[in-house]
Amino acid sequence: MVEIDITRRSIDREPIYASLDVKEIWRFDGWKLRVLELSPDRTYQPRDGSKVFPFLPIDRFGYFMLRMMREPNVQQVLEDFAAWVRTL
């Protein structure tokens, strides 16, 4: 299971995700997407990529998330994203 967190946090959700055995959290801060992996001590540690989706370049995925938030032509962003996914 992967949780994608794009909201501003008012509480620390990581212990909740750990208790639900969420293996990865993808956290988008409005500029960059980071991957956090659940470690054996039940804390989340940063990773360069996803173990759940190892074929997915996280930095490129983050690029599309940033575009979705910033560009007025959402349809074009979705079309570009779909074209990119077809190349994977």
N, C-alpha and C positions, 0 to 999 in steps of 0.2 A: 504494500500500500504506500502511496505517495501523497503527501499533503502539499498543496501549493498555497502559500501564505502571501497575499498581496495587500493585506489590511494593515493599518497602524495598530500596533498592539497596546492594549491597556493592561493586559495581564500576561504573565509568562505562560505560553501555551505548550512549551516543549515537554514539561512533565506530563501533561495530559496526553500529548501525542505518544510519548514513550509508554504510558500505561496502556494505550490502545495498540501498541506494537507497530506504530507507523515507522517503516524502515528508513524513509527519506522525507525531509522537508525541503521544498524548494521555496526559498524566500526571495521575493522581489521587492526591493526598496524604492522603486520608482526610477532607478537608473541601472541597476545591475541585478542579475539573477544569481543566487548562491545556492549550492546544494549542501545540505547537512545530512549526515548519515548517523543512524542510531548505533552507538558503540556498545560493547558488552557491559559497560558500567551504566548503561541506560541514559547516557547523555548524548547530545548531538555534536558531531565533529565535522568541520568543513571538508569537502572533497572537491576535486577538480572536475569530476563528471558524475554521472548517475550510474549506479550499479543496476538499478531497475530498468533503465533504458540506456544501455551502454553505447548504442549506435547513435544517440542523439547528442549533437554538439550543443552543450548547455549555453555557451556564449551566444551562439546564433539564435537559439530559441529565445534567450533574453532580449536579443535585438528586436525580435518581432513583438515581444511584450511591450517594450519601450515604444515602438512605433504605434501599437494599438492605443496607447495612452496619449500620444502626442499628435498624431496625424489626424486631420479632419476627414480624410477619405478612407474610412474603415474598410469599405468594400475592396479597395485596391490593396490594402494591407492583407486582408484575408486571401485574396487571389494570389498575392506574392507568397504568402505562407503556404498555401496549398501547393503551389508550384515547387516550392523548396522541399516540402515533405515528400512529394513524388520522386525527388532525386535521391532520397535516403535509401 
